[in-house]
């Protein structure tokens, strides 16, 4: 039996939510199911409060039969959880956010990204801040947690499980519940068996450039249907499509996204890797570590946008980060002693990168060139340490 463990404190996330609520009348907090959004919201407001609406609770849904009548009298913070079940609330929230005296602020939680963000952006333009959270990160858990976090993933109930068996059982149940219950509740009309087969194929594509034709052929569906399946899992925040960066460099560049299962624990579950030995001996171990490192970087390293980059001549960079008008490169290598590569030299010359960090599993940080460093993954336990420009 999988036990529900206590949640570890997450002070940085609390601060970020509190700061956003101080600036905007509506804050939309998105993240995959079971990543800790509800626990975070209950730090601000008790679930017993009349200002708390859980849209998986029939009582809360009944209270919102007449949403403006229910929400307009409320004062202070109002929390609406699992809002993707009632996207019709966004126009009403716009009206309430525009009241002159601003009697209430709204914290909106959602487990789906695409349509939810589009609805809120269109209805609440100029009134909303968006925050996306994940499961636990190295910055929250500390450097000593790196191996367990990679193996089990960041979902709190998986990471904090009493033993490996309970962690594996929780992840198996999570996948089944998402496909058989959650997605149908959100209006998805695709058989769970088909999506499970497709998600397993995505796991085998983890870290590779997406080509819709191959999984479409294997499933007996059109490439358009395969792309729709991919978008469904992306919107559920369990798959990442890392879009390609294009620049005029006189080379043929890859124009398809790279795919990653966002949580390393779910990836290992989809690949059938129930033990550390199985994980370390699997052909995808390098890709698994790469995806794990990328998710840690994107969760904690300041950036305005992120892409992958590659050319058909073989040059590639795992991750490009933009900060203002500066571009930075990241390579993720599960190697004892990373080295300069022709790809890095090409990227520095063609893309005008400010710096490149090669993230690896070792313990020493050292320079490989004036603007290239090898950086231990444990450096990500401190936010904003990936590009320490004074250390090279």
C-alpha positions as CSV (number, residue, x, y, z in Angstrom):
1,X,0.0,0.0,0.0
2,X,1.3,3.4,-0.9
3,X,1.3,5.8,2.0
4,X,0.8,9.6,1.6
5,X,3.9,11.1,3.1
6,X,4.0,14.6,4.7
7,X,4.9,17.5,2.5
8,X,8.3,19.2,2.9
9,X,8.2,22.9,3.3
10,X,8.7,24.9,0.1
11,X,9.5,28.5,1.2
12,X,10.7,29.8,-2.1
13,X,7.5,28.8,-3.9
14,X,5.5,30.4,-1.1
15,X,7.4,33.6,-1.5
16,X,6.9,33.6,-5.3
17,X,3.2,33.1,-4.9
18,X,2.9,35.7,-2.2
19,X,4.9,38.2,-4.3
20,X,2.6,37.6,-7.4
21,X,-0.5,38.0,-5.3
22,X,0.9,41.3,-4.1
23,X,1.1,42.5,-7.8
24,X,-1.8,41.0,-9.6
25,X,-5.5,40.5,-8.8
26,X,-5.4,37.0,-10.4
27,X,-2.5,34.5,-10.1
28,X,-2.7,31.3,-12.2
29,X,-0.6,28.5,-10.7
30,X,-0.1,25.6,-13.1
31,X,1.7,22.3,-12.6
32,X,1.1,18.6,-13.2
33,X,-1.3,16.6,-11.0
34,X,0.0,15.8,-7.5
35,X,3.1,18.1,-7.8
36,X,2.0,20.1,-4.6
37,X,-0.2,22.9,-5.9
38,X,-3.0,22.2,-3.5
39,X,-0.7,21.8,-0.5
40,X,0.9,25.1,-1.4
41,X,-2.5,26.9,-1.7
42,X,-3.5,25.6,1.7
43,X,-0.6,27.4,3.2
44,X,-2.6,30.6,2.3
45,X,-6.1,29.4,2.9
46,X,-7.7,26.5,4.7
47,X,-9.8,24.1,2.6
48,X,-12.6,24.6,5.1
49,X,-12.8,28.3,4.3
50,X,-15.8,29.5,2.3
51,X,-13.3,31.2,0.0
52,X,-11.8,27.8,-1.1
53,X,-13.3,26.0,-4.1
54,X,-12.1,22.5,-5.1
55,X,-13.7,21.8,-8.5
56,X,-13.3,18.1,-8.0
57,X,-15.6,18.4,-5.0
58,X,-19.3,18.2,-5.9
59,X,-20.1,20.7,-3.2
60,X,-17.8,23.3,-4.6
61,X,-19.2,22.7,-8.1
62,X,-22.7,23.2,-6.8
63,X,-21.7,26.4,-5.1
64,X,-20.5,27.7,-8.5
65,X,-23.7,26.9,-10.4
66,X,-24.2,30.7,-10.3
67,X,-20.5,31.7,-10.3
68,X,-20.8,35.5,-10.1
69,X,-23.4,35.3,-7.3
70,X,-21.0,32.9,-5.4
71,X,-17.8,34.8,-6.0
72,X,-18.7,38.5,-5.9
73,X,-19.4,38.8,-2.1
74,X,-16.1,37.2,-1.1
75,X,-13.3,39.3,0.4
76,X,-9.6,38.6,0.7
77,X,-8.0,35.7,-1.0
78,X,-10.1,33.3,-3.0
79,X,-8.7,29.9,-4.2
80,X,-10.1,27.9,-7.1
81,X,-8.5,24.5,-7.5
82,X,-8.6,22.4,-10.7
83,X,-10.0,25.3,-12.7
84,X,-9.5,23.5,-16.0
85,X,-12.8,21.8,-15.2
86,X,-14.6,25.2,-15.5
87,X,-12.9,27.4,-18.1
88,X,-16.1,29.4,-18.3
89,X,-15.0,31.1,-15.0
90,X,-12.3,33.2,-16.6
91,X,-14.6,35.9,-18.1
92,X,-16.3,36.3,-14.7
93,X,-12.9,36.6,-13.0
94,X,-12.1,39.4,-15.3
95,X,-15.2,41.3,-14.2
96,X,-14.4,40.7,-10.5
97,X,-10.7,41.7,-11.0
98,X,-11.7,45.0,-12.5
99,X,-13.7,46.2,-9.5
100,X,-12.5,49.5,-8.3
101,X,-11.9,48.7,-4.7
102,X,-10.3,45.2,-5.4
103,X,-12.0,43.5,-2.5
104,X,-10.6,40.0,-3.5
105,X,-7.6,38.4,-5.1
106,X,-7.8,35.1,-6.8
107,X,-5.3,32.2,-6.7
108,X,-6.3,29.8,-9.6
109,X,-4.8,26.3,-9.7
110,X,-4.7,24.2,-12.8
111,X,-3.2,20.8,-13.9
112,X,-3.3,21.5,-17.6
113,X,-1.3,24.2,-19.4
114,X,-2.4,24.8,-23.0
115,X,-6.0,25.7,-23.1
116,X,-5.9,26.9,-19.5
117,X,-3.2,29.4,-20.3
118,X,-4.9,30.5,-23.5
119,X,-8.2,31.1,-21.7
120,X,-6.6,33.1,-18.9
121,X,-4.4,35.1,-21.2
122,X,-7.3,36.1,-23.4
123,X,-9.8,36.8,-20.7
124,X,-7.4,38.3,-18.1
125,X,-4.9,40.2,-20.1
126,X,-3.2,42.8,-17.9
127,X,-4.7,41.4,-14.7
128,X,-3.0,38.0,-14.3
129,X,0.4,36.6,-13.4
130,X,1.3,33.0,-14.4
131,X,3.5,30.7,-12.3
132,X,4.4,27.1,-13.2
133,X,5.6,24.7,-10.6
134,X,7.1,21.2,-10.8
135,X,7.7,18.6,-8.2
136,X,10.7,18.9,-5.9
137,X,13.9,20.3,-7.2
138,X,17.5,20.1,-6.2
139,X,17.3,23.7,-4.9
140,X,14.6,22.6,-2.5
141,X,16.0,19.3,-1.4
142,X,19.8,19.9,-1.4
143,X,22.7,18.5,-3.3
144,X,22.7,15.2,-1.4
145,X,19.3,14.3,-2.8
146,X,20.5,14.2,-6.4
147,X,20.6,10.5,-7.0
148,X,17.3,9.7,-5.3
149,X,15.6,12.7,-7.1
150,X,16.8,11.4,-10.5
151,X,15.7,7.8,-9.8
152,X,12.3,8.5,-8.2
153,X,11.5,11.9,-9.8
154,X,10.2,15.0,-8.1
155,X,6.5,14.2,-7.4
156,X,6.3,14.5,-3.6
157,X,4.6,11.1,-3.0
158,X,7.1,9.3,-5.2
159,X,10.2,11.0,-3.8
160,X,9.1,10.7,-0.1
161,X,7.8,7.1,-0.4
162,X,9.1,4.8,2.4
163,X,10.9,2.6,-0.1
164,X,11.5,1.9,-3.7
165,X,8.5,-0.5,-4.0
166,X,6.1,2.2,-2.7
167,X,7.6,4.8,-5.0
168,X,7.2,2.6,-8.1
169,X,3.6,1.7,-7.0
170,X,2.7,5.4,-6.7
171,X,4.1,6.3,-10.1
172,X,2.2,3.4,-11.7
173,X,-1.0,4.6,-10.1
174,X,-0.4,8.2,-11.2
175,X,0.0,7.2,-14.8
176,X,-3.1,5.0,-14.7
177,X,-5.2,7.7,-13.0
178,X,-4.1,10.5,-15.4
179,X,-5.0,8.5,-18.4
180,X,-8.2,6.8,-17.2
181,X,-9.7,9.5,-15.0
182,X,-8.2,12.9,-15.3
183,X,-7.9,13.4,-19.1
184,X,-11.4,12.1,-19.7
185,X,-12.7,14.6,-17.0
186,X,-10.9,17.4,-19.0
187,X,-12.8,16.4,-22.1
188,X,-10.2,14.2,-23.8
189,X,-11.9,11.5,-25.9
190,X,-9.0,9.2,-26.6
191,X,-8.9,5.7,-25.2
192,X,-6.5,5.3,-22.3
193,X,-4.9,2.2,-23.8
194,X,-4.0,4.2,-27.0
195,X,-2.5,7.1,-24.9
196,X,-0.6,4.6,-22.8
197,X,1.0,3.0,-25.8
198,X,1.8,6.4,-27.2
199,X,3.3,7.7,-24.0
200,X,5.5,4.7,-23.8
201,X,6.7,5.4,-27.3
202,X,7.5,9.0,-26.3
203,X,9.5,7.6,-23.4
204,X,11.7,5.7,-25.9
205,X,12.0,9.0,-27.9
206,X,13.1,10.8,-24.7
207,X,15.9,13.2,-25.6
208,X,15.5,12.8,-29.4
209,X,14.0,14.9,-32.1
210,X,10.3,14.2,-32.7
211,X,9.2,12.6,-35.9
212,X,5.5,12.0,-36.0
213,X,5.5,9.4,-38.8
214,X,7.2,6.6,-36.9
215,X,4.9,6.4,-33.8
216,X,1.9,7.1,-36.1
217,X,2.8,4.1,-38.2
218,X,3.3,1.9,-35.1
219,X,-0.1,2.9,-33.7
220,X,-1.9,2.8,-37.0
221,X,-3.0,6.4,-36.9
222,X,-2.3,9.5,-39.0
223,X,0.7,11.8,-38.2
224,X,-1.8,14.5,-37.3
225,X,-3.4,12.2,-34.7
226,X,0.0,11.4,-33.3
227,X,0.7,15.1,-33.0
228,X,-2.6,15.6,-31.2
229,X,-1.7,12.8,-28.7
230,X,1.6,14.6,-28.1
231,X,-0.1,17.9,-27.5
232,X,-2.5,16.3,-25.0
233,X,0.4,15.0,-22.9
234,X,2.2,18.3,-23.2
235,X,-0.8,20.2,-22.0
236,X,-1.1,17.8,-19.1
237,X,2.5,18.9,-18.2
238,X,4.0,15.4,-18.3
239,X,5.8,15.8,-21.6
240,X,8.0,18.7,-22.7
241,X,8.4,19.7,-26.4
242,X,11.6,21.7,-26.4
243,X,11.2,23.8,-29.5
244,X,14.1,24.4,-31.9
245,X,15.9,27.7,-32.2
246,X,16.5,29.1,-35.7
247,X,19.1,31.6,-36.7
248,X,20.6,32.5,-40.1
249,X,23.9,30.6,-39.9
250,X,24.1,29.2,-43.4
251,X,23.4,25.7,-42.2
252,X,20.4,23.4,-42.4
253,X,19.0,23.4,-38.9
254,X,16.7,21.0,-37.2
255,X,13.1,22.3,-37.1
256,X,11.4,19.7,-35.0
257,X,11.2,19.8,-31.2
258,X,13.1,17.5,-28.9
259,X,10.9,15.4,-26.6
260,X,11.3,14.7,-22.9
261,X,9.2,13.0,-20.3
262,X,9.3,15.9,-17.8
263,X,9.6,13.8,-14.6
264,X,12.5,11.3,-14.5
265,X,10.6,9.0,-12.2
266,X,7.7,8.7,-14.7
267,X,10.2,8.1,-17.5
268,X,11.7,5.2,-15.6
269,X,8.3,3.8,-14.9
270,X,7.3,4.0,-18.5
271,X,10.5,2.2,-19.5
272,X,9.9,-0.5,-16.9
273,X,12.9,0.4,-14.8
274,X,11.9,-0.5,-11.3
275,X,15.4,-0.6,-9.7
276,X,18.5,1.5,-9.7
277,X,20.4,-1.4,-11.3
278,X,17.9,-1.5,-14.2
279,X,18.1,2.2,-14.6
280,X,21.9,2.4,-14.7
281,X,22.2,-0.5,-17.2
282,X,19.5,0.7,-19.6
283,X,20.4,2.2,-23.0
284,X,18.4,5.4,-22.2
285,X,20.4,6.1,-19.0
286,X,22.3,9.0,-20.6
287,X,19.1,10.5,-22.1
288,X,17.4,10.1,-18.8
289,X,20.1,12.0,-17.0
290,X,20.1,14.7,-19.7
291,X,16.3,15.2,-19.3
292,X,16.6,15.3,-15.5
293,X,19.3,18.0,-15.7
294,X,17.3,20.0,-18.2
295,X,14.2,20.0,-16.0
296,X,16.3,21.1,-12.9
297,X,17.8,23.9,-14.9
298,X,14.5,25.1,-16.3
299,X,12.9,25.0,-12.9
300,X,15.5,27.0,-11.0
301,X,17.8,28.9,-13.4
302,X,16.6,32.4,-14.4
303,X,15.7,32.7,-18.0
304,X,13.2,34.4,-20.3
305,X,12.9,31.6,-22.9
306,X,14.5,28.2,-23.7
307,X,15.1,26.2,-26.9
308,X,17.1,23.3,-28.3
309,X,19.4,23.8,-31.3
310,X,20.9,21.4,-33.9
311,X,22.0,21.3,-37.5
312,X,21.9,18.4,-40.0
313,X,25.7,18.7,-40.1
314,X,25.8,17.3,-36.5
315,X,26.3,20.4,-34.4
316,X,23.9,20.7,-31.4
317,X,23.3,22.2,-28.0
318,X,21.0,20.5,-25.6
319,X,19.6,23.8,-24.2
320,X,19.7,27.5,-25.2
321,X,18.6,30.0,-22.5
322,X,17.8,33.6,-23.2
323,X,18.3,36.3,-20.5
324,X,17.3,39.6,-21.9
325,X,19.4,40.1,-25.0
326,X,22.0,37.5,-24.1
327,X,22.0,33.8,-25.1
328,X,23.6,31.0,-23.1
329,X,24.2,27.4,-23.9
330,X,24.0,24.2,-21.8
331,X,25.2,20.8,-22.6
332,X,24.3,17.9,-20.3
333,X,26.8,15.1,-20.2
334,X,26.8,12.0,-18.0
335,X,30.5,11.7,-18.1
336,X,33.3,11.7,-15.6
337,X,35.4,14.4,-17.4
338,X,33.5,16.5,-20.0
339,X,35.5,18.0,-22.8
340,X,35.2,20.7,-25.4
341,X,33.5,19.3,-28.5
342,X,33.2,20.5,-32.1
343,X,29.5,21.1,-31.5
344,X,30.3,23.6,-28.7
345,X,32.8,25.4,-30.8
346,X,30.3,25.6,-33.7
347,X,27.6,26.9,-31.4
348,X,29.8,29.6,-29.8
349,X,30.8,30.8,-33.3
350,X,27.4,30.6,-35.0
351,X,25.1,31.6,-32.2
352,X,27.1,34.3,-30.4
353,X,26.6,32.6,-27.0
354,X,27.7,34.5,-23.9
355,X,28.8,31.4,-22.1
356,X,28.4,27.6,-22.2
357,X,27.9,25.4,-19.2
358,X,28.5,21.6,-19.5
359,X,26.5,20.1,-16.7
360,X,28.0,16.7,-15.5
361,X,27.7,14.4,-12.5
362,X,31.1,15.2,-11.0
363,X,32.0,17.4,-8.0
364,X,34.5,20.0,-9.4
365,X,33.8,23.1,-11.3
366,X,36.5,23.9,-13.9
367,X,37.1,26.0,-17.0
368,X,37.4,24.3,-20.4
369,X,37.8,27.6,-22.3
370,X,37.5,31.3,-21.5
371,X,33.7,31.1,-21.8
372,X,33.1,27.4,-21.3
373,X,32.8,25.6,-17.9
374,X,32.2,22.1,-16.6
375,X,29.6,22.5,-13.9
376,X,28.6,19.8,-11.4
377,X,24.8,19.2,-11.4
378,X,24.9,19.8,-7.6
379,X,25.6,23.4,-8.4
380,X,21.9,23.6,-9.3
381,X,21.1,23.2,-5.6
382,X,21.7,26.9,-5.4
383,X,19.5,29.0,-7.6
384,X,21.2,31.0,-10.3
385,X,24.7,29.3,-10.1
386,X,24.8,27.7,-13.5
387,X,26.7,30.6,-15.2
388,X,29.0,32.0,-12.5
389,X,30.9,34.4,-14.8
390,X,33.5,35.1,-12.2
391,X,34.7,31.6,-11.8
392,X,36.2,30.8,-15.2
